Amino acid sequence: MEELNELKRRLEQERPAAWNELPDIALYMDQIIAYMSRQLIRFDQDEKLTPAMVNNYIKDGLVPRAEGKRYGPVHLGYLTAMCALKRVLSVREIGVLLSAAQARGNPPETLYGYFTNALDAALTETARSLEELDDPKDLARTALDLALRSYANQLACARLLDIMQESGQAGPSPKKTTK
């Protein structure tokens, strides 16, 4: 099954650029959009980042403001995290998570390094769960297993974010609560 082998390969090999590999020159919005299309695994072309989304993330306080109209590695790091996390968390929840991470005082490159390491581990674990999947009849069972694992992880994540907010670990919430 070629599609399954391609999925496994991409989960095992495709990763966002490391911090030291991000462009160290300032980029304009159209360059940011083009660059971000290569940062994460995508199967649906409709999932791409748009300038309006970037502007909304900035307006909501989730991504730092551009310096003039130019964006650097810090913006790419935040946008990479936003694009991955928005698949499973609301903008409000992402704001809580980012606020808590920033409150610890780590520089953006440290936060980005943690993010990319955690993403690598998650993608590798998912690829391993597909290794024994050779029979097309097992696709539905494996898809259900992955969906239920996502459900359980999302429940735990949402509760942890609530606990962080209740205990004051998360700092101020983002301005908007849109998804």
C-alpha positions in Angstrom: 0.0 0.0 0.0 2.0 3.0 -1.3 -0.1 5.7 0.4 0.5 4.1 3.8 4.2 3.8 3.1 4.3 7.5 2.1 2.4 8.5 5.3 4.9 6.5 7.4 7.9 8.1 5.6 6.6 11.6 6.0 5.8 11.1 9.7 9.3 9.7 10.3 11.2 12.2 8.2 9.5 15.6 7.8 10.2 18.1 10.5 10.2 21.8 10.9 13.5 23.6 10.4 15.6 23.8 13.5 16.0 27.2 15.1 19.5 27.7 13.6 18.2 26.8 10.1 15.4 29.4 10.1 16.1 32.3 7.8 18.2 34.9 9.6 17.1 37.7 7.3 13.8 39.6 7.7 11.0 38.3 5.5 8.0 40.0 4.1 4.5 38.6 4.6 4.4 36.8 1.2 7.7 35.2 2.0 6.5 34.1 5.4 3.4 32.5 3.9 5.6 30.6 1.3 8.1 29.5 3.9 5.4 28.3 6.4 4.0 26.0 3.7 7.1 23.8 4.1 7.3 23.9 7.9 4.7 21.2 8.8 3.2 18.1 7.2 0.1 18.9 5.2 -2.1 16.7 3.0 -4.8 19.2 2.3 -3.8 22.4 0.4 -6.7 24.2 2.0 -4.8 24.1 5.4 -2.3 26.8 4.4 -1.6 29.9 6.5 -3.0 33.2 5.1 -1.9 36.8 5.8 -5.3 37.4 7.5 -4.5 34.5 9.9 -1.0 35.9 10.7 -2.6 39.4 11.3 -5.2 37.9 13.6 -2.6 35.9 15.6 -0.6 39.2 16.0 -3.8 41.1 17.0 -4.6 38.4 19.5 -1.2 38.7 21.1 -0.2 35.1 20.1 2.6 36.2 17.8 4.9 39.2 18.3 4.3 42.3 16.1 6.5 42.5 13.0 9.4 44.9 12.9 8.1 47.3 10.3 6.7 44.8 7.8 9.4 42.3 8.2 9.3 39.0 10.1 12.2 37.0 11.6 13.0 33.7 13.2 10.9 34.5 16.3 7.8 35.0 14.1 8.5 31.8 12.2 8.8 29.9 15.4 5.6 31.1 16.8 3.7 30.6 13.6 5.0 27.0 13.3 3.7 26.3 16.7 0.4 28.0 16.0 -0.2 26.1 12.7 0.5 22.8 14.5 -1.5 23.5 17.6 -4.6 25.0 15.9 -5.4 21.5 14.6 -6.2 20.4 18.1 -6.6 23.5 20.3 -8.7 26.7 20.2 -6.9 30.0 19.9 -7.8 30.7 23.6 -6.1 27.4 24.6 -3.1 28.1 22.5 -2.9 31.5 24.2 -2.9 30.0 27.6 -0.2 27.5 26.6 2.0 30.2 25.1 1.5 32.5 28.0 2.6 29.9 30.5 5.6 29.0 28.4 6.6 32.6 28.1 6.1 33.2 31.8 8.9 30.8 32.5 11.3 33.3 31.0 12.9 31.1 28.4 14.0 32.8 25.2 12.0 32.0 22.0 14.7 29.7 20.6 14.5 27.5 23.8 10.7 27.3 23.5 11.0 26.5 19.8 13.5 23.8 20.6 11.2 22.2 23.1 8.3 22.4 20.6 10.2 20.8 17.8 11.6 18.0 20.1 8.1 17.2 21.4 6.7 17.3 17.9 9.4 14.9 16.7 8.6 12.5 19.5 4.9 12.6 18.7 5.3 12.1 15.0 7.8 9.3 15.6 5.4 7.6 18.0 2.5 7.9 15.5 4.7 6.5 12.7 5.5 3.5 14.9 1.9 2.8 15.5 1.5 2.4 11.7 4.4 -0.1 11.3 2.3 -3.2 11.7 -0.5 -1.9 9.5 -0.3 -3.9 6.3 -3.8 -5.2 5.8 -6.3 -2.6 4.4 -8.9 -4.1 6.7 -7.0 -2.7 9.7 -7.1 0.9 8.4 -10.5 1.6 10.1 -9.4 0.1 13.4 -6.1 2.0 13.4 -7.8 5.2 12.5 -10.2 4.7 15.4 -7.4 4.0 17.8 -5.6 7.2 16.7 -8.8 9.2 17.0 -9.5 7.9 20.5 -5.9 8.6 21.5 -6.4 12.1 20.2 -9.6 12.5 22.2 -8.0 11.3 25.4 -4.9 13.5 24.9 -7.1 16.5 24.1 -9.2 15.9 27.3 -6.1 15.8 29.4 -4.6 18.8 27.7 -7.8 20.9 28.1 -7.9 20.0 31.8 -4.3 20.9 32.4 -4.8 24.2 30.7 -7.8 24.9 33.0 -5.7 24.0 36.0 -2.9 26.3 34.8 -5.3 29.2 34.5 -7.0 28.5 37.8 -3.6 28.5 39.6 -2.4 31.6 37.8 0.4 29.8 36.0 -0.8 30.8 32.5 -0.7 34.6 32.8 -3.3 36.7 30.9 -5.5 35.1 28.3 -5.4 36.2 24.6 -7.7 39.0 23.6 -10.1 36.9 21.4 -11.6 33.5 21.9 -12.1 32.5 18.2 -11.1 29.2 16.9 
